[in-house]
Amino acid sequence: MKFTAIIEQGESGWFVGQIEEVPAAISQGESIEELKANLLDALKLILDTNKELTEKEYLGKQVIIEELELS
């Protein structure tokens, strides 16, 4: 799965950005490379947190959980 980074340079010279498909994934970096790495870290944190919350919501319930792949 690929994501789209929206990047702009702030007044301070740092780069700031967000992931278009997950607007809550925002970060900054002194370089574009650092920003991209930080955005991926932010995305991973959001996805991991959402997974934990979902697992707690369905704890003790009979559900089917299947992985889906977006190509």
NORNOR-V874021 format. One record per helix or strand. SS is the DSSP state (alpha for helix, beta for strand). FROM is the first residue (numbers start at 1). TO is the last residue. Records with the same first field share a line. If there is no record, write none. Layout:
BEGIN
SS=FROM-TO, FROM-TO
END
This chain:
BEGIN
beta=5-9, 15-19, 22-29
alpha=32-57
END
